[in-house]
Amino acid sequence: MKSLSDLLSLKGKVVLVVGGAGYLGNSICETMAELGANVAIASRNKEKCDSLATELTEKFSGKHIGIQADILDIESIKACLDTVKKEFGKLDVLINNAWSGKKNSFESISFGDWDYDINMCLNAVFYTTKEAFPLLKETKGVIINTASVYGHVAPDYRIYDGIQFTNPPSYGAAKAGVIQLTKYLASFLSPHGIRVNAVSPGSFPFPETLKNEKFKENLCGKTMLGRTGVPEDLKGAFALLSSDASKYMTGQNICVDGGWAAW
């Protein structure tokens, strides 16, 4: 029987973290490197990716690189995966974590904003997974999709005051799609030995957002644990799902939300 440390080890594995240079992505990348993986960090900001790759190289073993990638551009996704194959020869774990978009209420959101959010949050997950499939099939790899608590519960309009902090209708709709796509992929990719799971964070605001004391109080009040999440709160879930510690798990959505969705 393998020890827990052996099951959690990613030594020799290659992980691509799409959206790895962002607020939550940094912690995810560090988790992968901490477990021994070689990490490819992809986002539109190459400078941030390279900076994080250097930091990981200084702190951990393995080879870590930054890659510029625009996941709304199929050719850019292909180029990113070509770089992964050239630099590492394989891909074991794909983490779809990228997001960008505007704060919008139902009243303020434009049709263009809606289309952009659906493309970024949902369609890009499909694009990237579709292009990565040949590499993942070779390694019987793992896919982890970052969804959201708002993919399965509705935002409470009472905690939002104005557009600055509100949640757009497109975000939850797209993340619900990510959860369902995760289940679909888990089913249809299982014959190839590929496992697919999702993580649904809830209430992980940027530190700047928490300077609004009233909004902070409202967010904390929605959770059973009485606080908002910080990036390191995601490390356990991603460590589990990326490794053989979860080798009998697929098609699951793990909520890391302080109990928000369980009330």
C-alpha positions in Angstrom: 0.0 0.0 0.0 1.4 3.4 -1.0 2.0 6.0 1.8 0.0 9.2 1.8 3.1 11.2 0.9 3.7 8.9 -2.1 0.1 9.3 -3.2 0.4 13.1 -3.0 3.7 13.3 -4.7 3.8 14.9 -8.2 7.5 14.4 -8.7 8.3 14.1 -12.4 4.8 15.2 -13.4 4.2 18.2 -15.7 1.4 20.6 -14.8 0.0 23.4 -16.9 -1.8 26.1 -14.9 -3.8 28.3 -17.2 -4.4 31.6 -15.4 -1.5 30.7 -13.1 -0.2 34.2 -12.6 -3.3 35.5 -11.0 -4.4 36.0 -7.3 -5.5 32.4 -6.8 -3.3 31.0 -9.6 -0.1 31.8 -7.7 -1.2 29.6 -4.8 -2.2 26.8 -7.2 1.2 26.9 -9.0 3.0 26.9 -5.7 1.1 23.9 -4.6 2.1 22.0 -7.7 5.7 22.9 -7.3 5.7 22.1 -3.6 4.5 18.6 -4.5 7.4 18.2 -6.9 5.9 18.9 -10.2 7.3 20.8 -13.1 5.0 23.8 -13.7 4.1 25.7 -16.8 2.4 28.9 -15.9 0.3 30.4 -18.6 -1.6 33.7 -18.9 -1.7 36.8 -21.1 0.9 38.5 -18.9 4.2 36.8 -19.8 6.1 39.0 -17.4 4.0 37.9 -14.4 4.4 34.2 -15.5 8.1 34.5 -15.8 8.4 36.2 -12.4 6.4 33.4 -10.7 8.4 30.7 -12.5 11.6 32.3 -11.2 10.2 32.4 -7.7 9.2 28.7 -7.9 12.6 27.7 -9.2 14.3 29.4 -6.3 12.0 27.8 -3.7 11.4 24.3 -5.1 12.9 21.6 -7.2 11.8 21.0 -10.8 11.6 23.1 -13.9 9.2 25.9 -14.0 8.4 28.2 -17.0 6.1 31.0 -18.0 4.1 31.0 -21.2 2.2 33.8 -22.8 -1.3 32.5 -23.8 -4.6 34.0 -24.8 -7.2 31.3 -24.2 -9.8 33.1 -26.4 -7.4 32.4 -29.4 -7.2 28.8 -30.5 -3.9 29.3 -32.2 -2.5 30.8 -29.0 -3.7 27.8 -27.0 -2.0 25.5 -29.6 1.2 27.4 -29.3 1.1 27.2 -25.5 0.7 23.4 -25.6 3.4 23.1 -28.3 5.7 24.9 -25.8 4.8 22.5 -23.0 5.5 19.5 -25.3 8.8 21.0 -26.5 10.0 21.9 -23.0 8.7 18.9 -21.0 7.8 16.2 -23.6 4.4 15.5 -22.0 1.5 16.9 -20.0 0.1 15.2 -16.9 -2.2 17.7 -15.3 -4.2 20.6 -16.9 -5.7 23.2 -14.5 -8.2 25.6 -16.2 -8.1 28.6 -13.8 -8.2 31.7 -16.0 -10.8 34.4 -15.6 -11.2 38.1 -16.4 -14.2 40.3 -16.8 -16.1 43.4 -15.6 -18.2 43.9 -12.5 -21.8 44.2 -13.7 -25.3 44.1 -12.4 -28.1 42.7 -14.5 -29.1 46.2 -15.4 -25.6 47.4 -16.4 -24.3 44.3 -18.3 -24.1 44.7 -22.1 -24.5 42.0 -24.6 -20.8 42.3 -25.4 -19.9 41.9 -21.7 -22.1 38.8 -21.5 -20.5 37.2 -24.6 -17.0 38.0 -23.3 -17.6 36.4 -19.9 -19.2 33.3 -21.4 -16.3 32.9 -23.8 -13.6 33.5 -21.0 -15.2 31.5 -18.2 -16.8 28.6 -20.2 -15.8 28.4 -23.8 -12.1 28.8 -23.1 -12.2 25.8 -20.8 -13.6 23.7 -23.6 -11.1 25.1 -26.1 -8.1 24.4 -23.9 -9.3 21.0 -22.9 -10.0 20.1 -26.5 -6.5 21.1 -27.6 -4.8 19.4 -24.6 -6.6 16.1 -25.0 -4.0 14.4 -27.2 -1.3 15.1 -24.6 -3.4 14.1 -21.7 -4.5 10.9 -23.4 -0.9 9.8 -23.6 -0.3 10.2 -19.9 -3.8 9.2 -18.7 -3.8 12.7 -17.2 -5.9 14.8 -14.9 -8.0 17.9 -15.5 -9.0 20.3 -12.8 -11.5 23.1 -13.6 -11.9 26.1 -11.4 -15.6 26.7 -11.0 -17.3 28.8 -8.3 -19.9 28.6 -5.5 -21.9 30.9 -7.8 -22.1 28.0 -10.3 -24.6 26.2 -8.0 -26.1 28.9 -5.8 -27.4 32.4 -6.6 -25.7 35.6 -5.4 -27.6 37.2 -2.6 -28.5 40.7 -4.0 -28.7 42.0 -0.4 -25.0 41.9 0.2 -24.1 44.0 -2.9 -24.2 47.7 -3.0 -23.7 49.2 -6.5 -21.7 47.9 -9.4 -18.3 48.0 -7.8 -18.7 44.8 -5.8 -21.6 43.1 -7.5 -21.5 39.8 -9.4 -22.5 39.7 -13.1 -25.2 37.3 -14.2 -22.8 35.9 -16.8 -20.3 34.7 -14.2 -22.5 32.2 -12.4 -24.1 31.0 -15.7 -20.6 30.3 -17.1 -19.4 28.6 -13.9 -22.5 26.4 -13.8 -21.6 25.4 -17.3 -18.0 24.6 -16.1 -19.4 22.2 -13.5 -21.6 20.4 -16.0 -18.8 20.3 -18.5 -16.6 18.8 -15.8 -19.1 16.0 -15.3 -19.5 15.4 -19.1 -15.7 15.2 -19.6 -15.3 12.9 -16.6 -17.7 10.5 -18.3 -16.5 10.7 -21.9 -12.8 10.9 -21.2 -12.8 8.0 -18.7 -12.2 5.4 -21.4 -8.8 7.1 -21.9 -8.0 7.0 -18.2 -8.4 10.8 -17.8 -9.9 12.1 -14.5 -11.8 15.4 -14.5 -12.9 17.3 -11.4 -13.7 20.8 -10.4 -13.0 23.1 -7.4 -15.6 25.7 -6.5 -14.1 28.5 -4.5 -16.5 30.8 -2.7 -15.7 34.3 -1.4 -12.0 34.8 -2.2 -12.0 38.6 -2.6 -8.9 40.6 -3.5 -7.4 42.3 -0.4 -8.4 45.7 -1.8 -12.0 44.7 -1.8 -11.9 43.9 1.9 -11.0 47.5 2.7 -14.8 48.1 2.4 -15.7 47.1 5.9 -19.4 46.8 5.3 -19.0 44.6 2.3 -16.4 42.5 4.2 -18.9 42.0 7.0 -21.6 40.9 4.5 -19.3 38.4 2.8 -18.1 36.9 6.1 -21.7 36.6 7.3 -22.5 34.4 4.4 -20.1 31.7 5.5 -20.3 29.2 8.4 -16.7 29.9 9.3 -17.3 33.6 9.5 -14.5 34.7 7.2 -13.5 35.0 3.6 -11.1 32.7 1.9 -7.4 33.3 1.3 -5.4 31.7 -1.6 -3.7 29.1 0.6 -7.2 27.7 1.5 -7.3 26.2 -1.9 -4.0 24.3 -1.7 -5.4 21.2 -0.1 -8.2 20.7 -2.7 -5.8 21.2 -5.6 -3.2 18.9 -4.0 -5.7 16.2 -3.6 -7.3 16.4 -7.1 -4.0 16.7 -9.0 -2.4 13.7 -7.4 -3.0 9.9 -6.9 -4.5 10.7 -3.5 -7.7 11.2 -5.5 -7.2 8.4 -8.1 -10.7 7.0 -7.4 -12.4 10.5 -7.8 -13.7 11.9 -11.0 -16.7 14.0 -12.0 -16.7 15.7 -8.6 -17.0 19.4 -7.7 -15.3 20.2 -4.4 -16.6 23.4 -2.7 -14.0 25.4 -0.8 -16.4 28.1 0.5 -16.3 28.2 4.3 -19.7 26.4 4.3 -21.4 29.2 2.2 -23.5 26.8 0.0 -24.4 24.4 2.9 -26.7 26.7 4.8 
